[in-house]
């Protein structure tokens, strides 16, 4: 495995239903391939999440809680995985 840590892959596998109605990956290998295909990114803070989404043209000004943004997955170490689908 390359770019994404086991923690990131496991988090995505466990929480992928917050963004997708059906599973897009069943294994860590499938999850990594999917995240690479969609060019998912990891950022270090909530501020960086909002900055990144703003740069991508997503209006999140009315979003009160970062956990309400389905494209954002909170990682256990304080970082965030952003998956644009």
C-alpha positions as a Python dict, from the first residue, in 0.01 Angstrom:
ca = {
    (1, 'X'): (0, 0, 0),
    (2, 'X'): (119, 345, -75),
    (3, 'X'): (-24, 687, -20),
    (4, 'X'): (-294, 611, 237),
    (5, 'X'): (-225, 465, 582),
    (6, 'X'): (-414, 167, 721),
    (7, 'X'): (-600, 405, 954),
    (8, 'X'): (-724, 611, 658),
    (9, 'X'): (-830, 302, 464),
    (10, 'X'): (-1009, 148, 761),
    (11, 'X'): (-1188, 473, 839),
    (12, 'X'): (-1305, 503, 480),
    (13, 'X'): (-1424, 141, 472),
    (14, 'X'): (-1617, 184, 796),
    (15, 'X'): (-1776, 518, 705),
    (16, 'X'): (-1815, 506, 326),
    (17, 'X'): (-2193, 483, 366),
    (18, 'X'): (-2201, 848, 482),
    (19, 'X'): (-2122, 944, 121),
    (20, 'X'): (-2234, 651, -92),
    (21, 'X'): (-2559, 454, -96),
    (22, 'X'): (-2368, 135, -186),
    (23, 'X'): (-2022, 14, -88),
    (24, 'X'): (-1753, 126, -331),
    (25, 'X'): (-1485, -87, -164),
    (26, 'X'): (-1476, -400, 49),
    (27, 'X'): (-1102, -439, 117),
    (28, 'X'): (-819, -202, 205),
    (29, 'X'): (-671, -258, -141),
    (30, 'X'): (-1000, -164, -309),
    (31, 'X'): (-1036, 137, -81),
    (32, 'X'): (-687, 259, -167),
    (33, 'X'): (-747, 215, -541),
    (34, 'X'): (-1076, 405, -513),
    (35, 'X'): (-929, 689, -308),
    (36, 'X'): (-642, 723, -556),
    (37, 'X'): (-886, 724, -850),
    (38, 'X'): (-1094, 1007, -703),
    (39, 'X'): (-781, 1191, -586),
    (40, 'X'): (-891, 1202, -222),
    (41, 'X'): (-685, 1427, 2),
    (42, 'X'): (-590, 1437, 367),
    (43, 'X'): (-576, 1769, 551),
    (44, 'X'): (-459, 1851, 901),
    (45, 'X'): (-733, 2077, 1040),
    (46, 'X'): (-1093, 2190, 1010),
    (47, 'X'): (-968, 2520, 871),
    (48, 'X'): (-788, 2333, 592),
    (49, 'X'): (-1105, 2135, 517),
    (50, 'X'): (-1306, 2453, 462),
    (51, 'X'): (-1024, 2615, 266),
    (52, 'X'): (-989, 2311, 38),
    (53, 'X'): (-1362, 2281, -22),
    (54, 'X'): (-1385, 2655, -96),
    (55, 'X'): (-1102, 2622, -349),
    (56, 'X'): (-1290, 2335, -514),
    (57, 'X'): (-1598, 2557, -547),
    (58, 'X'): (-1812, 2388, -283),
    (59, 'X'): (-2027, 2628, -82),
    (60, 'X'): (-1996, 2529, 282),
    (61, 'X'): (-2067, 2869, 435),
    (62, 'X'): (-2394, 2747, 588),
    (63, 'X'): (-2239, 2431, 729),
    (64, 'X'): (-2242, 2453, 1105),
    (65, 'X'): (-2061, 2129, 1180),
    (66, 'X'): (-1784, 1970, 981),
    (67, 'X'): (-1934, 1629, 1057),
    (68, 'X'): (-2239, 1729, 849),
    (69, 'X'): (-2031, 1737, 530),
    (70, 'X'): (-2065, 1391, 377),
    (71, 'X'): (-1743, 1424, 176),
    (72, 'X'): (-1536, 1473, 491),
    (73, 'X'): (-1424, 1179, 703),
    (74, 'X'): (-1282, 1255, 1047),
    (75, 'X'): (-969, 1049, 1117),
    (76, 'X'): (-876, 944, 1469),
    (77, 'X'): (-562, 1156, 1483),
    (78, 'X'): (-723, 1495, 1421),
    (79, 'X'): (-678, 1492, 1044),
    (80, 'X'): (-953, 1469, 783),
    (81, 'X'): (-998, 1268, 464),
    (82, 'X'): (-1184, 1452, 187),
    (83, 'X'): (-1343, 1239, -84),
    (84, 'X'): (-1506, 1420, -374),
    (85, 'X'): (-1743, 1184, -549),
}
